[in-house]
Amino acid sequence: MANVEQVTKADEKALQGTQSLADRLFLSLRKDIVEGRMAAGSKISEPELARRFDASRGSLREALMRLDSLGLIERKVNVGARVVELSGRGLLELYDVREALEGMACRLAAENRSDADLAELRQMLERHEQQEELQAGTAYYQPEGDFDFHFRIVQASNNELLIDTLCNKLYYRVRMYRYQLGMASPRAHRAFREHSHIIEAIEAGDGELAEILMRRHIRASRSNIANKLSNTES
């Protein structure tokens, strides 16, 4: 049940050349922001971007409005647009919200599970297990969109409001933090095992357990990040 903002479907269309200029601008700028090529907090110059992409101001402004809706840029009257700032507090607040909402999504996924959803979750986890970084215990990389464990769990909840909130409004801000703060983590093996246990609870249809496991999983990640931030500041 793909959403129009999902990178997997959007990029397929872009490669086929079927998207509008505003769509292509949106995807390109979103990638640049998430990966840090447009620095956090940097001012966005519409004339400069229009020249860079040989784009009309209308198409560019449409793309910027969509980036604003994802929380990747901030627009202020008489100031203009800037790439959103990154802060330790902002990241921890994102994890607080994720714990509550993804826990709920996990419970709903267990209650609404389908054979197709379960098969896709298992296949996804098997692909993740083959990652060299995970096997070495240095990192657990989550590919974007349908191949991201958390993204796919939310999709399986079948709750459109949760999907829009977590897979659109918050998703790319989380990706931005993840990408720019680095993927190295002492929790790589443990996080993968936690994912496995969450899927087992969903397969068993135990929504209560699935929610508890997801909340614990995100809380542990938050604690790990808080420790990293504390060590960086000290």
SVG drawing of the C-alpha trace seen along z (x, -y; Angstrom):
<svg xmlns="http://www.w3.org/2000/svg" viewBox="-7 -41 41 58">
<polyline fill="none" stroke="black" stroke-width="0.4" points="0.0,0.0 2.5,-2.5 2.1,-6.2 3.0,-8.8 5.9,-10.2 7.6,-6.8 11.0,-6.8 10.7,-3.4 7.7,-4.2 8.7,-7.8 12.2,-6.9 10.9,-4.2 8.7,-6.8 11.6,-9.3 13.8,-6.8 11.0,-6.2 10.8,-10.0 7.1,-10.1 7.3,-12.6 6.8,-16.3 9.7,-18.8 8.3,-19.6 8.4,-15.9 12.0,-15.5 13.0,-18.7 11.4,-17.4 13.2,-14.1 16.6,-15.6 16.3,-18.2 15.0,-15.8 18.0,-13.5 20.4,-16.4 18.9,-17.5 18.8,-14.1 22.4,-13.3 23.7,-16.6 24.7,-18.1 22.4,-20.9 23.7,-21.7 21.3,-21.8 20.4,-25.4 21.6,-26.7 19.6,-29.3 17.7,-28.2 18.1,-30.6 15.3,-30.1 17.0,-32.0 20.1,-29.8 18.2,-26.6 16.1,-27.7 19.4,-28.2 20.9,-25.0 18.0,-22.9 16.9,-25.1 13.5,-25.2 10.6,-27.6 9.9,-29.4 6.5,-27.7 7.9,-24.2 10.6,-25.0 8.1,-26.5 5.9,-23.4 8.9,-21.2 9.7,-23.5 6.2,-23.3 6.4,-19.5 9.7,-19.6 8.1,-22.0 5.3,-19.5 7.9,-16.8 9.6,-19.1 12.9,-19.2 12.8,-23.0 11.4,-25.9 9.8,-28.9 9.4,-32.2 7.8,-35.4 10.3,-38.1 13.2,-35.6 12.8,-32.9 13.4,-29.2 16.2,-27.3 17.1,-23.7 15.8,-22.5 18.4,-22.6 19.6,-19.4 19.8,-19.3 20.3,-16.6 17.0,-17.7 15.1,-17.5 16.4,-14.0 15.4,-12.8 12.0,-14.3 11.5,-12.5 12.3,-9.2 9.8,-10.0 7.1,-10.4 8.2,-7.3 8.1,-5.2 4.4,-5.9 3.3,-5.9 5.3,-3.0 4.3,-1.0 0.7,-1.5 1.5,-0.7 3.1,2.5 0.0,3.5 -2.2,2.8 0.1,4.7 -0.3,7.8 -4.1,7.4 -4.4,6.7 -1.6,9.0 -1.9,10.8 0.1,13.6 1.5,11.2 2.7,8.8 4.3,11.5 6.1,13.0 7.4,9.5 8.6,8.8 10.4,12.1 12.0,11.6 13.1,8.2 14.7,9.4 16.6,12.1 18.0,9.5 19.1,7.4 20.8,10.3 23.1,10.6 24.6,7.1 28.3,7.3 28.2,4.4 25.6,6.2 27.5,9.5 30.6,7.6 28.5,6.0 29.5,2.4 26.2,1.1 22.7,2.1 21.8,0.1 18.1,-0.4 17.5,-0.9 14.9,-3.5 11.2,-3.0 9.7,0.5 13.1,2.1 13.2,0.2 11.9,2.4 10.2,-0.5 8.6,-1.9 7.3,1.5 5.8,2.2 3.9,-1.1 2.6,-0.2 1.3,3.1 -0.7,1.3 -3.3,0.3 -3.9,-2.9 -3.8,-5.8 -3.2,-8.5 -0.3,-6.7 1.1,-5.9 0.9,-9.6 2.4,-10.8 5.3,-8.3 6.1,-7.5 5.7,-11.1 5.7,-13.8 8.4,-12.3 10.2,-9.7 12.7,-11.8 13.6,-13.9 14.5,-10.7 16.5,-9.6 18.3,-13.0 19.4,-12.5 20.4,-8.9 22.4,-9.6 24.3,-12.7 25.0,-11.3 26.4,-8.1 25.3,-4.5 27.9,-2.9 26.3,-1.4 27.2,1.1 23.6,2.2 23.7,3.7 23.3,7.4 20.9,6.6 18.7,4.4 18.5,7.1 17.4,9.7 14.8,7.2 13.4,6.9 13.2,10.6 11.3,10.8 8.9,8.1 8.1,10.0 7.5,13.2 5.0,11.3 3.2,10.0 3.1,13.4 1.5,14.8 -1.1,12.0 0.0,10.8 -0.6,7.1 0.1,6.3 3.5,8.0 4.4,6.5 3.7,3.0 5.8,3.6 8.7,5.0 8.6,2.1 8.5,-0.5 11.4,1.1 13.4,1.3 13.0,-2.4 13.6,-3.4 16.9,-1.4 17.9,-3.2 17.0,-6.5 19.1,-5.7 22.1,-4.8 21.8,-8.1 21.4,-10.1 24.7,-8.5 26.4,-9.4 25.2,-13.0 26.3,-13.2 29.8,-11.9 30.1,-14.3 29.2,-17.3 31.5,-16.3"/>
</svg>
